[in-house]
Amino acid sequence: MDPVIVVGAGPVGLALALALARHEVPTVVLDEGSGLCPEGPRSVVLGADSTAFLTRIGYSRAVSDSALWDSFTIWRRRQEVLRIDLTDSPTFHLPQHRLQRGLRDALTGTPLVRLVPLNRVVELEQDRDGVSVRTHGTQDGSSTWWRGSHLVGCDGARSTVRKLLKIRFPGRPAVDRNAIATVRVDLPFDGARLHREPPWRGDREATARPLPDGVWRLDWRLPPGRPAPTEQVDPHATWPGIVTGDTLLTRVTSTLTGWCGELPRHELLAAADHTAQQRLAARFRSGRCFLAGDAAHLHGALGMQNLADGLRDADNLAWRLALAWHLHSGGPQPGGSLLDGYEAERRGAVGARLRAVDQSMPLLRPLRGWQQTRRSLLVGGFRKHAPLLADGQLGTGRFGGAPAYPAAPSGVPGRVPVQRGARGVTSLSELLPATAPGVLVPDLPVLAADGTPDHLHARLGATFLLLLVAPGTAVWSAEHWLGAGLMPRLAEVAAALPVPAEVLVTEEYPGAGPHTVLLIRPDGHLVGVTQGAAAEDLLALADRARGGPAPITGPPEPEPEPEAAPEPAAQQVEPTA
């Protein structure tokens, strides 16, 4: 069986290759770059689900390489408007170059992944049995053909794979624009801060987010348009797009002085001028070829994390490709909706984020004078909408929270009414009960079938999970319950499923009574729930998960919301950043 070809050795491509290796699927990673990861101002904010995904695919330093925020505050002028305590909901912030280096280090101990740098994809062909790719050596000029079972384009916003597949990439080329700098400095507050209309002159909005080793990432929202003459690209900089000139230095010194009362000792490490685009590929799949990460979608307005959604692409696609790859050589063949489900779920989830941004941007753009007064009178003041800004910066709510994939009759993610919680628009995972099909399951203490204690999210990624709710199992020794009750029958059912499955036991699960059995996908999303070891029901759920026709049974679907705003209008303008 031919390996899976991954084009692009950025964080999403490397994460996908490592996730496939966990499923014992070989990959070839083609990248036109040298593989070096220069330091720069880019960083990523990760929630607990993305951090757990990185940890289980081999990036064991995901937590230690990150700064853990204690709080997030929003200020307007000289007044604190909102404070969010993050003690019980950890938010991890790490430099993107550390993430990429950590993933590359994880590859060194993975013989199933072959990394091929300095090779640019120039031609792509696919047939019923696989995909053929021709690369051009960027140093020696060699031409090489590669053969794979499937191909995934993780090659960024200017994706060659997307262009060769002739997939449109409509959207808006400039939604938000920021100057970014990383500075080593000691600031007089803990956690992250967003400051709207700060008391110093010249800036409408400034943000400070802590990174490891005493470094802070500073962002300033800029008016739309091209870089000013004093902010041109330095061709000799090690970080592409680095900002130079007096304008940046003025921003750094005025911002630090405004927050500290006087200019503290500081070291400017890197800077850039970043324009956030909003784009969504017309398709995420074309035959045996797929798009993921920046090649499939772009969003970054309001502090949103496109890379976090790219990692969710990898998590969602890996188990599907692995199931199709292993079943290709024998056994029950997967249904057609197995691989189609990737586009339905991930494109639907990202599309919902883009619609949420379109609906919220008019409420959140910084305005001055009578325009701000008029907006406050019509739709409410800044304090009312501040939680939306927090969702974008923290990767929570509809702007960045872990998605849910409720199955609609058409086989695509269903919609639920938009509801607002204490922190703004509620995400789908927060809205649906923990027993609803498609939700991301909570991380709970579990016992393996041999009595080994663990946590649920640590067992994800390799197989499906059959989770039995059995109160009292933590009290008794494993030998007392391993061969009693539902356990023997459940082990037989797990062996008979058309997908690989592991049996786990937990004391309790939100909304589920004793003897409830939950079937969980390798990416942590719930397939469905049965009462007891109901073999026919569990077989039907597993068959549906692998693309079969059996319906998923679960809680009634919520009423559909009113017609949502359309996706960003199509513009055939290629990405500029």
C-alpha positions in Angstrom: 0.0 0.0 0.0 1.4 3.4 -1.0 2.0 6.0 1.7 -0.1 9.1 2.2 1.6 12.2 0.7 1.5 15.4 2.7 2.6 18.6 1.0 3.9 21.2 3.4 6.1 20.8 6.5 4.5 23.5 8.6 2.8 22.8 11.9 -0.4 21.4 10.3 1.5 19.1 7.8 3.8 17.8 10.5 0.9 17.2 12.9 -1.0 15.3 10.3 2.0 13.1 9.5 2.5 12.3 13.2 -1.2 11.6 13.7 -1.2 9.2 10.8 1.9 7.5 12.2 0.0 6.9 15.5 -2.5 5.0 13.3 0.4 3.1 11.7 0.0 4.8 8.3 3.2 5.8 6.5 3.6 9.3 5.1 5.9 11.2 2.8 6.1 14.9 3.6 7.2 17.1 0.7 8.3 20.6 1.4 9.9 23.2 -0.8 11.7 24.8 2.1 14.9 23.8 3.9 13.1 22.8 7.1 14.6 25.5 9.2 12.4 27.2 11.7 13.6 30.8 12.2 12.4 32.7 15.2 9.8 35.3 14.6 6.8 37.1 16.2 4.2 34.6 15.1 2.6 32.7 18.0 -0.5 30.5 18.6 -3.0 30.4 21.4 -4.2 26.8 22.1 -7.1 25.4 24.1 -7.0 22.2 26.1 -8.2 20.1 23.1 -5.5 21.2 20.7 -2.8 20.9 23.4 -3.9 17.4 24.2 -3.8 16.5 20.5 -0.2 17.8 20.2 0.8 15.9 23.3 -0.6 12.5 22.2 1.0 12.7 18.7 4.5 13.1 20.2 5.0 16.8 21.0 5.5 16.2 24.7 6.8 19.7 25.3 3.6 21.4 24.2 2.8 22.5 27.8 6.3 23.3 28.9 7.0 25.3 25.7 3.9 27.5 26.4 3.1 30.4 28.7 0.0 29.6 30.8 -2.2 32.6 31.3 -3.8 33.3 34.7 -6.2 35.9 33.5 -7.4 38.0 30.5 -8.4 41.6 31.0 -9.9 44.2 28.7 -9.4 47.9 29.3 -10.9 51.0 27.8 -9.0 54.2 28.3 -8.1 54.1 32.0 -10.7 51.7 33.2 -10.9 47.9 33.4 -14.0 46.7 31.5 -13.7 42.9 31.8 -11.6 40.4 33.7 -11.7 36.6 33.1 -10.1 34.2 35.5 -8.4 31.4 33.5 -7.4 29.3 36.5 -9.9 26.5 35.7 -9.8 26.9 31.9 -6.1 26.9 30.9 -5.0 28.8 27.8 -1.6 28.0 26.3 0.4 30.5 24.3 3.6 29.5 22.5 5.8 30.8 19.7 5.0 29.2 16.4 8.7 28.4 15.7 8.8 26.4 19.0 5.7 24.5 17.9 7.2 23.6 14.5 10.6 22.6 16.0 8.9 20.4 18.6 6.9 18.6 15.9 10.0 18.1 13.8 11.8 16.7 16.8 8.9 14.3 17.3 9.5 13.1 13.7 13.0 11.9 14.4 11.7 8.9 16.4 9.0 8.1 13.9 10.2 5.7 11.1 6.8 5.9 9.4 7.3 9.5 8.3 9.8 10.5 5.6 10.5 14.2 5.3 11.7 15.4 1.9 12.8 19.1 2.0 13.8 21.3 -1.0 11.2 19.7 -3.3 8.5 21.8 -4.8 5.3 20.2 -6.2 4.8 21.1 -9.9 2.4 18.4 -11.2 -0.4 16.3 -9.8 -2.3 13.4 -11.2 -4.8 11.1 -9.6 -6.7 7.9 -10.6 -8.9 5.4 -9.0 -6.1 3.8 -7.0 -4.0 6.7 -5.9 -2.2 10.0 -6.5 1.0 10.7 -8.5 3.0 13.9 -7.8 6.0 15.3 -9.6 8.4 17.5 -7.6 11.2 19.8 -8.7 14.4 20.0 -6.6 14.9 23.6 -5.6 18.7 23.1 -5.3 19.7 20.4 -7.8 16.9 20.9 -10.3 16.0 17.2 -10.2 12.6 15.9 -11.2 11.0 13.1 -9.1 7.7 11.3 -9.3 6.0 10.2 -6.0 3.1 7.8 -5.6 0.7 7.8 -2.7 -2.7 6.5 -1.7 -4.0 10.0 -0.9 -2.6 13.5 -0.9 -3.2 16.3 1.6 -2.2 19.9 0.8 -1.0 21.6 3.9 1.1 24.1 1.9 -0.2 27.4 3.2 -2.3 30.3 1.9 -0.7 30.2 -1.6 -1.2 26.5 -1.8 0.2 24.9 -5.0 -2.0 21.8 -4.4 -5.1 24.0 -4.3 -4.2 25.6 -7.5 -3.3 22.3 -9.3 -6.7 21.0 -8.2 -8.4 24.2 -9.5 -10.2 24.8 -6.2 -11.4 28.4 -5.8 -10.3 30.3 -2.6 -12.9 33.1 -2.3 -13.1 35.6 0.4 -11.9 39.0 1.5 -8.2 39.9 1.2 -8.0 42.4 4.1 -10.3 42.1 7.1 -8.0 43.3 9.9 -4.4 44.6 10.0 -1.9 44.6 12.9 1.6 45.5 13.7 3.2 42.7 15.8 6.3 42.7 17.9 7.9 40.3 20.4 9.6 42.1 23.3 11.5 40.8 26.3 10.3 43.1 29.1 8.8 42.9 32.6 5.3 44.3 32.5 3.4 45.2 35.7 0.4 42.8 35.2 -0.3 39.1 35.0 -2.0 37.4 32.1 -3.0 38.9 28.8 -4.5 42.4 28.3 -6.4 44.1 25.5 -6.5 47.9 25.7 -9.0 49.8 23.6 -8.5 53.5 23.2 -5.4 53.6 25.5 -4.5 56.9 27.1 -1.4 57.4 25.0 -1.8 59.0 21.6 -1.7 57.3 18.2 -3.2 53.8 18.9 -6.8 52.6 18.8 -6.1 49.2 20.3 -3.1 47.5 21.8 -2.7 43.9 23.1 -0.1 42.3 25.3 0.1 38.5 25.6 2.8 36.7 27.6 5.1 34.1 26.0 7.7 31.9 27.8 11.0 33.3 29.1 9.9 36.8 29.9 8.8 37.6 26.3 5.6 39.3 25.4 3.8 39.5 22.1 2.5 43.1 21.5 -0.1 43.8 18.8 -1.4 47.1 17.6 -4.5 47.3 15.4 -3.7 49.5 12.3 -6.0 51.2 9.9 -6.6 49.2 6.7 -4.2 49.8 3.8 -0.6 49.2 2.7 2.4 49.6 5.1 3.5 53.1 5.6 6.8 54.2 3.9 8.6 53.8 7.3 7.3 50.2 7.6 8.7 48.5 4.5 10.1 45.0 4.4 13.7 44.6 5.3 15.1 42.2 2.7 18.0 41.2 5.0 15.8 40.3 8.0 15.7 36.6 9.1 11.9 37.0 9.6 10.0 37.8 6.4 7.9 40.9 6.7 9.8 42.4 9.6 8.8 46.0 10.3 11.5 48.7 10.5 11.5 52.4 11.0 10.7 55.0 13.6 6.9 54.2 13.6 7.4 50.8 15.2 9.9 52.1 17.8 7.5 54.9 18.7 4.7 52.3 19.2 6.8 50.1 21.4 8.1 52.9 23.6 4.8 54.7 24.0 2.9 51.5 24.8 5.4 50.3 27.4 5.6 53.7 29.0 1.8 53.9 29.1 1.5 50.6 30.9 4.5 51.0 33.2 4.5 54.7 34.0 8.0 55.0 32.6 10.0 53.3 29.9 11.3 50.0 31.2 14.3 48.1 30.1 13.3 46.0 27.1 14.7 44.1 24.1 12.9 44.1 20.7 13.2 40.6 19.3 11.2 40.6 16.1 8.3 42.4 14.4 6.0 42.2 11.4 3.0 43.8 9.7 0.2 41.2 9.5 -2.9 41.5 7.4 -5.7 39.1 8.4 -7.6 37.6 5.5 -10.9 35.8 5.5 -11.1 33.0 3.0 -12.7 29.6 2.7 -11.9 27.0 -0.1 -14.8 26.0 -2.2 -14.0 22.4 -1.5 -11.8 20.6 1.0 -11.7 17.4 -1.0 -11.2 16.5 -4.7 -11.1 12.8 -5.2 -8.1 11.4 -3.3 -6.8 14.9 -2.5 -7.6 17.1 0.5 -6.8 20.6 1.8 -6.0 21.4 5.4 -4.8 24.4 7.4 -4.1 27.7 5.6 -4.5 26.0 2.3 -8.2 25.4 3.1 -9.1 28.5 5.2 -7.9 31.8 6.5 -9.2 33.8 9.4 -7.4 35.9 11.9 -9.5 39.0 12.6 -10.2 39.8 16.3 -7.2 37.7 17.4 -8.7 34.4 16.1 -6.4 31.4 15.7 -6.3 29.9 12.2 -3.5 27.5 13.2 -5.6 26.0 16.0 -8.3 25.2 13.4 -5.6 23.8 11.1 -4.7 21.4 13.9 -8.3 20.4 14.2 -8.3 19.7 10.5 -5.4 17.3 11.0 -7.1 15.5 13.9 -10.4 15.1 12.0 -8.8 13.9 8.8 -6.1 11.5 10.3 -8.5 8.9 11.6 -10.6 8.9 8.4 -7.5 8.5 6.2 -6.2 5.8 8.5 -9.4 3.8 8.4 -9.6 4.0 4.6 -6.0 3.1 4.3 -6.1 0.0 6.5 -9.5 -1.2 5.1 -8.3 -0.8 1.5 -6.3 -4.0 1.7 -9.0 -6.2 3.2 -12.0 -6.4 5.5 -15.2 -4.3 5.3 -14.7 -1.4 3.0 -15.6 2.1 4.3 -18.6 3.9 3.0 -18.3 7.0 0.7 -19.3 9.4 3.4 -16.3 8.5 5.6 -13.9 10.8 3.7 -16.7 13.2 2.6 -17.4 13.8 6.3 -14.1 15.7 6.6 -15.2 18.4 4.3 -18.7 18.4 5.7 -17.6 18.8 9.3 -14.5 21.0 9.0 -15.7 23.3 6.2 -19.0 23.7 8.1 -17.2 24.5 11.4 -14.8 27.1 9.8 -17.6 28.6 7.8 -19.6 29.1 11.0 -16.6 31.0 12.5 -16.4 33.3 9.4 -20.1 34.1 9.6 -19.7 34.9 13.3 -16.9 37.3 12.5 -18.9 39.0 9.7 -21.8 39.5 12.1 -19.6 40.8 15.0 -17.1 43.0 13.2 -19.5 46.0 12.9 -19.9 45.8 16.7 -16.3 45.5 17.6 -14.3 47.8 15.2 -12.8 50.7 17.2 -14.5 54.0 16.2 -14.1 57.6 17.3 -16.3 60.5 18.2 -19.9 60.6 17.1 -19.5 57.2 15.3 -18.8 55.5 18.6 -21.7 57.4 20.3 -24.1 56.4 17.5 -23.1 52.7 17.7 -23.5 52.7 21.5 -27.0 54.1 21.2 -28.0 51.7 18.5 -26.5 48.3 19.6 -25.1 48.9 23.1 -21.8 50.1 24.5 -18.4 48.6 24.4 -18.8 46.9 27.8 -21.7 44.8 26.4 -19.6 43.5 23.5 -16.3 43.1 25.2 -16.8 39.3 25.8 -16.7 38.8 22.0 -13.2 40.3 21.9 -12.2 37.9 24.7 -13.5 34.9 22.7 -11.3 35.9 19.7 -8.2 36.4 21.8 -8.7 33.2 23.9 -9.9 30.9 21.2 -13.3 30.3 23.0 -16.9 30.5 22.0 -17.9 30.7 18.4 -14.7 32.5 17.5 -12.4 29.6 18.5 -13.9 27.0 20.9 -13.8 23.3 20.2 -16.5 22.6 17.5 -19.2 20.1 17.6 -20.4 18.1 14.6 -24.1 17.3 15.1 -25.3 15.0 12.3 -28.1 16.5 10.2 -30.3 14.3 7.9 -28.3 15.5 4.9 -25.1 14.2 6.5 -23.6 17.7 7.1 -23.3 19.5 10.4 -26.6 20.8 11.7 -27.2 24.3 13.0 -28.4 25.4 16.4 -29.7 28.8 17.5 -27.2 31.4 18.4 -27.2 31.9 22.2 -25.3 34.2 24.4 -23.6 33.3 27.7 -21.8 35.4 30.2 -18.8 35.7 27.9 -20.6 36.3 24.6 -21.8 34.0 21.8 -21.8 30.4 23.0 -20.0 27.7 21.0 -21.7 24.6 19.8 -19.8 22.3 22.1 -20.8 24.5 25.1 -24.5 24.6 24.0 -25.1 20.9 23.4 -25.3 18.3 26.2 -22.3 16.0 26.7 -24.4 13.1 25.4 -25.3 14.7 22.0 -23.7 13.1 18.9 -20.8 15.2 17.6 -19.7 16.9 20.8 -16.2 16.8 22.0 -16.2 14.5 25.0 -14.9 15.9 28.3 -11.6 14.7 29.7 -12.5 12.3 32.6 -10.6 9.8 34.7 -10.9 6.4 33.2 -9.7 2.8 33.7 -8.4 0.6 30.9 -9.7 -2.9 30.5 -6.6 -4.2 32.5 -7.4 -1.8 35.4 -4.7 0.9 34.4 -5.9 4.4 35.4 -5.6 7.1 32.8 -7.5 10.2 31.4 -9.9 9.9 28.5 -8.2 12.4 26.2 -4.9 10.6 26.6 -6.4 7.5 25.1 -7.7 9.3 22.0 -6.0 9.2 18.6 -5.3 5.5 18.0 -8.7 3.7 18.0 -12.4 4.2 18.6 -13.3 4.0 22.3 -16.2 2.2 24.0 -16.7 4.0 27.3 -18.8 2.2 29.9 -20.3 4.3 32.8 -19.9 2.0 35.9 -20.1 3.7 39.3 -18.0 2.0 41.9 -15.3 0.6 39.7 -12.7 3.0 41.2 -13.4 1.5 44.6 -13.0 -2.1 43.8 -9.8 -3.8 42.5 -9.9 -4.6 38.7 -10.1 -8.3 39.2 -13.5 -7.9 40.9 -15.2 -6.3 37.9 -13.1 -7.1 34.8 -14.9 -10.4 34.3 -18.2 -9.4 35.8 -21.3 -7.4 34.7 -21.2 -5.9 31.2 -17.4 -6.1 30.7 -17.2 -9.6 29.0 -20.1 -8.8 26.7 -18.7 -5.4 25.9 -15.3 -6.9 25.1 -17.0 -9.2 22.6 -18.9 -6.4 21.0 -15.7 -4.3 20.7 -14.0 -7.2 18.9 -16.9 -7.5 16.5 -17.1 -3.9 15.5 -16.0 -2.9 11.9 -13.6 -0.4 13.4 -10.8 -0.9 15.9 -12.1 -0.1 19.4 -10.8 -0.1 23.0 -13.0 -0.6 26.1 -12.7 2.0 28.9 -14.6 2.4 32.2 -15.5 5.6 34.0 -17.2 6.3 37.3 -19.5 8.9 35.8 -20.2 10.9 32.7 -22.2 14.1 32.5 -25.9 13.4 31.6 -25.3 9.6 31.4 -26.7 7.0 33.9 -25.1 3.8 35.0 -24.5 1.1 32.3 -24.5 3.7 29.6 -22.0 3.0 26.8 -20.6 5.8 24.6 -18.9 5.2 21.3 -16.2 7.9 20.8 -14.2 8.6 17.6 -10.4 8.8 17.7 -10.6 12.6 17.5 -12.7 12.7 20.7 -16.1 13.5 19.2 -19.0 11.4 20.3 -20.6 9.0 17.7 -23.6 8.0 19.9 -24.9 6.5 23.1 -26.5 3.2 24.0 -27.9 1.7 27.2 -25.9 -1.4 28.1 -23.8 -3.5 25.7 -26.5 -3.4 22.9 -24.6 -5.1 20.1 -26.9 -4.2 17.3 -27.0 -0.5 18.3 -23.3 -0.3 18.7 -22.7 -2.0 15.4 -25.0 0.4 13.7 -23.2 3.4 15.3 -19.8 2.1 14.2 -21.1 1.4 10.7 -22.3 5.0 10.5 -19.0 6.3 11.8 -17.1 4.5 9.0 -19.5 5.8 6.3 -22.2 3.1 6.4 -26.0 3.8 6.1 -27.1 3.2 9.7 -28.6 6.3 11.4 -27.2 7.8 14.5 -29.7 7.9 17.4 -29.4 10.5 20.0 -31.1 13.6 21.5 -33.5 15.4 19.2 -31.9 18.0 17.1 -32.4 21.6 18.1 -34.6 23.9 16.0 -32.7 25.5 13.0 -31.6 29.1 13.4 -32.8 31.8 11.1 -31.0 32.1 7.8 -27.4 33.0 8.6 -25.3 35.7 6.8 -23.7 34.4 3.6 -20.1 33.3 3.5 -17.6 35.9 2.4 -18.3 37.2 -1.1 -16.1 35.5 -3.7 -13.1 37.5 -4.9 -10.5 35.9 -7.1 -7.7 37.7 -5.4 -4.7 35.5 -4.4 -3.5 35.9 -0.8 -1.0 38.6 -0.2 0.4 37.4 3.1 
